[in-house]
Amino acid sequence: MSRRLPPPPARKLVTALDIGSAKVCALIAEPSEDGTLKILGTGQRESHGVRRGFVADMERTEATIREAVEQAERIAGTNIEDVFVGFSGGGLASNVASVEVEIGGARIEEHDIDQLLAVGRESIDPQGKMILHAMPALYTLDGLQGVKKPLGLHADTLAVDIHVVAAEPSPIRNLDLCVRSAHLGVSAIVASPVAAGKSCLSEEERELGVALVELGGGVTNVSVFAGGMLVGLASLPIGGVDITDDIASAFGTRRMEAERMKCFYGSAMTSPRDNHDMIELLPIAGAEDGTESTRITRAQLIAVIRQRLEHLTGEIAGALKDLGFTGPFGRQVVLTGGGSELKGMADYAQGVLGRAVRIGRPKMPGLPDAHSGPAFATLAGLAQFAASKELDLRQLVNPGQPTQKTESGSIVQRLIAAFRTQY
């Protein structure tokens, strides 16, 4: 009598779904034992039904989600059930809640940390918003800040900083409903700054202090990292689509033609040749109506782009100032998102902001070339977040308790000071 072989163990897969104003993309990956991710399949579709990061048309958004996920499933040769979804809309708010418990000089045990996290959980007040993340970050032992692993150490008091990210409930519920209507389970909805920061910022950058600016299609998210966690963020309702619309309006052409011109000929920087380089464009009427194409100089195109960029970078500078990203601390800025792919964008931003600026690309081996640029930083970060299994208290939040609030500027400076004393 032959023995029946047991069924093979189920594959542990993670799926990321980034629903943006310009595109919807999916990524299926398999975590390996060493923590790396094996990319199995990706899918991408032009976004329909999403404006400024918010769902504006349920049916069109659901259809686009289905198409992007089905494309990734075909390439991966598997079907998925649950996804980690990125949220990049406005209304995101970040805060750091600080709580402490008395230890009495004893050695810190697991139950002490559990008690501290329980106190931290009760201290979080969402103030009518929906909690997306409530992650314990840094511990403090008797005033010594920046402790990552307090277990086994002696202390009189043990404190923890809890990174909280919240959003307006209605947009989150709409996004969740769209995904579930596409017959997919939602493992978690992740704030895009958290995901993008995970994929394109180094651990040292997050600890010492860095600003991450995501130039999306309809939204620009400005976030500040310090002490290894996100400590402040702001959402600006402006993005790459506004540059495209400005071009279409200025030269009387279709949005598709304006996007092509922006990508192939556009730049944030000027050069002496711009007045001599000619660009042919099709007017809105199109050749089918007998309308001939017209020509403009590259200088004219860049002038329109730079006018919008001047406004955008002014808003970014204001947001950084409001977040406390100033002085010697505020030196490094990382640009990511599709808008950062505009030629000369880093040099332009560096000149306007007066800070060192680099382009942030996702650091994930095995990404297809088509998905390895800064436009896919959030997608890659979602997969990394899904595989990391970080401790998150958001499912345990009790909204009826008071919270300890810290101003963004002071928490940034305190965390920076704590880490600089360790080097």
GUTILO-459858 format. One record per residue (C-alpha): x negated, y, z. Coordinates in steps of 0.2 Angstrom, whole numbers, plus 5000, padded with zeros to 4 digits. Each point is the difference from the previous one (the first is absolute). Layout:
# GUTILO-459858
XYZ/...
END
This chain:
# GUTILO-459858
500050005000/499250164994/499950155013/500850164995/498850145000/500550165010/500550154989/498650124997/500050155012/500950154995/498950144992/499950155011/500350154988/500150185002/501050124988/499850184999/501350114992/499650194997/501650104995/499450174994/500750144990/499049964985/499849815000/500549855010/498749865002/499849845008/498649895005/500049825006/498449945009/499449855011/499050035015/498549895002/499249945017/498650144999/501350144999/499950044982/501450004988/500249904984/501050104987/501349884992/501050124990/500550184998/501550094991/500450184996/501450104993/500450184997/501050065015/501950044997/501150065013/498750075013/499750195002/498850075012/499749835008/501949985004/501249884992/501250114989/500849864989/500249845009/500449894984/498550064990/498849995014/500649825004/499849954981/498250075000/499649915016/500649844992/499050024984/498450045009/500149865012/500549874986/498550054990/498949975015/500849835003/499849954982/498150045001/499849925017/501049844995/501050015016/501650075008/499950125015/501450035013/499350145011/499150174996/499150135010/500750174993/499150164999/500950175004/499350164994/501550125001/500050155010/500650015018/498649895007/499450065017/498549945010/499650015019/498849935012/500849945017/498849985014/500449895016/499049935014/500249875015/499149985016/498849855001/499250035017/498249964995/500549824995/499449914985/501250034985/501049854995/501249964986/501550045011/499350175004/499950044982/501849934997/500650115014/499250164993/500749964983/501749985008/499950175008/499450074983/501549924991/501250085013/499250174998/500450024981/501450114996/500450004981/501150155002/501349944988/498749944988/499749824995/498349925006/498949934986/498549975010/499550005019/498349935000/498850015016/498350074994/498850055013/499849965018/499350125014/499249935016/499850125014/499850144988/498949914988/500850024983/499949904984/500049825008/500649874988/499949845010/500350045019/500449815004/498849945014/499450175005/500350085017/500950175002/501150105012/501150064986/500449934983/500750114986/500549984982/500350124985/501549934990/500150064982/501950034995/500650034983/501950044997/501150054986/501850064997/501149855001/501150024985/498650004987/499349845008/501749915000/500250054982/498349924995/500449855011/501649974991/499350024983/498749875003/501249885008/501250024986/498749944989/500149835010/498450045010/499750005018/499150155008/498649945012/499650195004/500150174993/498350085001/499650194999/498950024985/498750105009/499749855011/499849894985/499050114990/498850045014/499849815003/499449984982/498950144995/499350075017/498549925009/500249955018/498650135004/501050144991/501649965009/499050015017/499050164997/501450104992/500650014982/501550084990/500949894988/501050094986/501149894990/500550084983/501549904995/501350034986/501250105010/499350015018/498350055007/499649935017/498750085010/499449905015/498650015013/499049855007/499050015016/499549875013/500449864987/501850054999/501250124991/500350145012/501050134989/500850014983/501050124989/501149964984/500050134986/501449994987/498850034986/499149874989/499349964983/501850004992/500050195003/498550024990/500849904986/501650105000/499050175000/499149944984/501649944992/500950175004/498550114995/499849924983/501749944996/499649814999/500749845007/499549945017/499249844993/499050114988/499550125014/499449855011/499049944985/499250174998/499650015019/499249835001/498950014984/499650194999/500450075016/498750065013/499950095016/498450084995/499650124985/498650004988/499450114986/500749884986/501850015006/500450144989/499449914985/500749825003/501749994992/501549895006/501449954989/501749985008/501849954995/501450125005/501549945008/501050004984/498849874993/499449954982/501749914997/500850184999/498750064988/499150105013/498250014997/498749975014/499150155007/498350035007/499350075016/498350035007/499449895014/499750175010/501950034999/500449835007/498750015014/500750175005/501749935003/499349865010/498950115011/501550115004/500949865008/498449935008/499750175008/501749995008/499749825005/498350025008/500650155009/501449895008/498749875004/498850125008/501550075011/500549825005/498249965005/499950155011/501749965008/499349835004/498550065009/498849954986/498850155002/498350055005/498549885000/501249855002/501050044984/498649964987/500549854990/501649984989/500449854990/501250024985/501049854994/501649964991/500350024981/499850195001/498249985005/499649924983/500150174992/498350044992/499050125012/501349995014/498749965014/498950144994/501450125000/500749955017/498250025007/499950174994/501750065006/500049915017/498150035004/499849825006/499149854993/501349904989/499949834992/501349894991/500649855010/500249844991/500749845007/498649895008/500749834995/499049874991/500949914986/501250144995/500450014982/499150154991/501750074996/500450015019/498350045007/500250194998/500650135014/501849994994/500149825008/499250045016/501649995009/500449834992/498449925005/500150075017/501749935002/499349824996/498650035013/501250065013/501149854997/498549885002/499250095015/501449965013/499750155010/500850025017/501650104998/501250055013/501350074989/501249865002/500050025018/500350195001/501350065013/500650174994/500750055016/498450045009/499050165001/498350014991/498450095003/499650114986/498350074994/499750144988/499249944984/498550125001/499649955018/500149814997/498950024984/498650095010/500149895015/499949844989/498550074990/499150055016/500349835007/499249914985/498650124998/499449965018/499749824995/498750044986/
END
